[in-house]
Amino acid sequence: MSDLTASPFSNGPATARSPLAAAPSPTGGFALTDAEIQRIAPTRGDRLFLVLSIFIGLLSGLLVVCFRMSIEWLRVLLLGSVPHPGQYRLLLAPMLVGLLLGFMVKYIFPQARGSGINQTKAALYIYNGYISVRTMIGKFITSALAIGSGHSLGPEDPSLQIGAGIASLIGRRLHLSRERLRLFAPVGAAAGLAAAFNAPISAILFVIEEVIGAWSAAVLGSIVLAAVSSVVIARYFWGAQPMFHIPPITLRDSRELLAYAVLGIVGGFAAVLFSRLLATLRPWLRSLPNWTQVLQPGAAGLIVGGIGFFGFPQVMGAGYDTIDHAMHGEYLWHVLLALAVLKILATTLSFSSGTPGGMFAPTLFIGAMLGASVGSFEKHFFPHLTGSVGAYALVGMGVLFAGFLRVPLTSVFMVFELSGNYSIVLPVILANTLAYLIARSLQPVPIFETLTLQDGLTLPSMEEVREETALRIEDALHPLDGQIFASSDPAAVIAAKIQEEKEDVALIRCAGNRWYVLPAADLAKILQASTRVDQPIEELLPEDRAPFLYPDLPLNETLAHFHRWPILPVVNRAVSGLLEGVVSQADVLKCYQDHAHVQS
Amino acid sequence: MATTRTADSKLHLTPAERIQRRRLIVQDTLALFGLTLIAICTAVLTYFFFHSFAEHRSVLEKRWFERGQIAMAAGRPAEAVEDFRSALSFSSTSADYQMALAEALAASGRTEEAAAYFSALHDAEPGDGFLNLQLARLAVRRGNPQQAVEYYQAALNGLWRGQGTERRLQIRLELAQYLISLGRSVEAQGDLLAAEGNSLDNPSALFAIADLLRRADDPTDAFTAFRRVERHGSARPSQVLQSLLAESQIAASMGQYKRATQALNRYMAKSRQHPSVSSPRQNQAVEQQLDAYQRMLQLIPFYALPPKQRVERVLLGADIAHKRYAGCAAKLHPKNGPSRQLSSDDAAALSALAAQWAQMGPRKPAAFAGNAPLQQQLIAWTNQTEIWTAKVCGPPTGDDALLLQLAQVPDKTE
């Protein structure tokens, strides 16, 4: 069974209506449906949503702190305080823990497989925001064991899912509506990620870029509240300092941007290589006989441990220490390059084997090693370059993040937040953009989407959502063929004109620059109601007027009005009352069809 | 309750719905209260868990740090690097550990890495004197003079926790030394004079400053500074003796042999007061030097001398130089064995000198009395002869050696 296709309700309360609608209350037998709650307390949802966001943030922050501590404890316990090549525990720990994880993931926590991001997206788009408690606990335990024992995975994505799980649990217990419950998943995800990264802006942006796919005013406030609350908790325990420290970068010569551009290109190709390896190895391992699934994490652990045992223990675990060392220029360029390549291999193996754990930290690791390697190499041959190796490593992290995870905006802000260094803005933007464009052109389907497709699910592609061309009213707009009538014109004159011109509708400019669209068929009724020949049409028209529509509004804004108006006047925003043109339902439909045709 | 009632009436709720609404409010309040309790309990548990975790890390990091310190003290910086790095992995933000690691890296010759660590620390505390000093030293190693001088200046102006005056003096001396090594003596002189002004009560510092001033081509100020050391009440006898030697050397280099002689005389007097400080061998060397300076004073045709005596000295010098020339020319003559091959310049100089000395004829005092240009010409020939013979026939001895010294600084002497 795949990571996501198993119903999450199998481990939770399976109710016919919804897990939230009529569940028994913790305070007694009283139960209400969504509609009843909406009727008796219409503002309850909004208010609770904001208050609960803070609780979600606090609890996610606390759990993520515990999660990271567990990883550290396990690391010291299983690998020793400072792992060195040649220690047999480096071989044994990841292998034995891998075997245990294989069993746990297969028989106890099947939902804990994978990184956690796609699982959270699945909860949002498929399971109405439902993430079971068992999944959450399983994710905590299995990911901590995997990362602590040296599997090449990171704690951020599991933290994201743990946060989403907390949000889901709280929402269910408070009997929030289905819609609210669904929105809680990204709120919790942002809180979990923010606490793990100590980077609230990046967490918010990531959830918007990768989980929700668009800026949504409905959840933005809650996401911000939750992320800030969780970061407050995380900083109370871990401190407020940025994750990495590098000196400020002064770009003395703008030609040096070329050096960073080279890094962007190299990072783009590395991201494609990493994605393709994952996209190839994972389905192949899954296609192996069922009994091997339990053994695969153990085998992956043995190989990863072997890499550590035979000289590169840096690739084991999340690897933040190594990133820090690389930023301080502690490795030669070929060692850095070797670490980047080995980390790609180790992470591909760990992740593809079904070992629970995230991709963020390995991505940052690979990017940092690649960046430091390129930086060292370039500085060796062009010693006049002023950027430090740390600067290249930092830019490299952003580059791979943009190229591999396909979140360009998050990648830029993440670099700022992880380093607390804004002086690097130009190199980061340039290199990240290049990497993103290269990765996109060579690997059109982002890795998370590839993984969900491999799991047999079709979740919305956030990259497509972001880049979707929105149709606007101006795309369907055409000039008015007929005549514009004044509201003071007599109805009989308008009727005669309409008849003469064989028009279907009469467009009448009313008081206050409002418009009325009068169908020819209705004109006869109006004439019958008139009391004198020269009676102005305005006195005979109903009170309602056509809506104010402007050319730049989304085209779908028109759809709600066609049941009342056969055509819709579109006016200029600057000059009140100036008619830009009209749109009909047929125009709108044709516009959508043409657009779909072009897209396909 | 009034608010609830108003809300109820606005929503047009039935009595049953009102009851449900109130129950819902109570239920939500209880749920939030429960959540608060859960959050508090989780926070307390996390706190204790974290506390225990932090303690364990603290033990480990201290253990590694101590190992690193021991390795550093034992002169094994490469080993210390690994230990400090392990300590840092448990406390990545500890400035002390970073500093220790940076120092170990610098000590083990890993300049770039050390610079990266110091730069990161400097970023956090740009005004720290120690960090700026370390970065200055690393910049020196990396051959970046501009950056090195900037960091030295920042270290001078930086914050020092205790012993700021002494530290700044040391840095100024280090900076001056570095500037001298770069050939930027004038800049070094400025720093040294500033340092001298702040060190008048410190004979050791004055001595170091004087020595550096001498190396920075500022003999006048160097002489003054050595003089200050000599006259300083708390200066050690050895410092005084060394200062007197330096004074004599500087004075001699400036052609002031009277001062040089006076300094050596004071040296001899002082060494007799403190026989344990100077060795007999050194005293003997000083006595020889003193004799040489005194003889020098007898040879120099000072303008201030009575005209007759000045002419006698000019002629004495010329006689000595002519003998030296004659000996050297004879040595070079092919009849006296295999002669060395003269370069065309030397051969031309030899011919010119021969012509000059032949042209001069017998040197009678009456011919030179009152004829200052002729005296000056003879002095010039004397100097040329000593320089040329030293070049062609090897280093002179005795009076010729003294005349050669005078010939090398004729303007100063005159």
HADDOCK unambig.tbl for C-alpha pairs under 7 A between the chains (distance, minus, plus):
assign (segid A and resid 27 and name CA) (segid B and resid 27 and name CA) 6.29 0.50 0.50
assign (segid A and resid 40 and name CA) (segid B and resid 13 and name CA) 6.95 0.50 0.50
assign (segid A and resid 40 and name CA) (segid B and resid 17 and name CA) 6.45 0.50 0.50
assign (segid A and resid 40 and name CA) (segid B and resid 21 and name CA) 5.77 0.50 0.50
assign (segid A and resid 41 and name CA) (segid B and resid 21 and name CA) 6.63 0.50 0.50
assign (segid A and resid 59 and name CA) (segid B and resid 39 and name CA) 6.06 0.50 0.50
assign (segid A and resid 62 and name CA) (segid B and resid 42 and name CA) 6.90 0.50 0.50
assign (segid A and resid 62 and name CA) (segid B and resid 43 and name CA) 6.39 0.50 0.50
assign (segid A and resid 62 and name CA) (segid B and resid 46 and name CA) 6.55 0.50 0.50
assign (segid A and resid 66 and name CA) (segid B and resid 46 and name CA) 6.28 0.50 0.50
assign (segid A and resid 82 and name CA) (segid B and resid 86 and name CA) 6.24 0.50 0.50
assign (segid A and resid 174 and name CA) (segid B and resid 31 and name CA) 6.95 0.50 0.50
assign (segid A and resid 245 and name CA) (segid B and resid 120 and name CA) 6.05 0.50 0.50
assign (segid A and resid 246 and name CA) (segid B and resid 120 and name CA) 5.41 0.50 0.50
assign (segid A and resid 247 and name CA) (segid B and resid 119 and name CA) 5.92 0.50 0.50
assign (segid A and resid 247 and name CA) (segid B and resid 120 and name CA) 5.21 0.50 0.50
assign (segid A and resid 247 and name CA) (segid B and resid 123 and name CA) 5.64 0.50 0.50
assign (segid A and resid 321 and name CA) (segid B and resid 89 and name CA) 6.10 0.50 0.50
assign (segid A and resid 328 and name CA) (segid B and resid 113 and name CA) 5.68 0.50 0.50
assign (segid A and resid 328 and name CA) (segid B and resid 116 and name CA) 5.04 0.50 0.50
assign (segid A and resid 328 and name CA) (segid B and resid 117 and name CA) 6.14 0.50 0.50
assign (segid A and resid 329 and name CA) (segid B and resid 112 and name CA) 6.81 0.50 0.50
assign (segid A and resid 329 and name CA) (segid B and resid 113 and name CA) 5.19 0.50 0.50
assign (segid A and resid 329 and name CA) (segid B and resid 116 and name CA) 6.77 0.50 0.50
assign (segid A and resid 330 and name CA) (segid B and resid 113 and name CA) 5.52 0.50 0.50
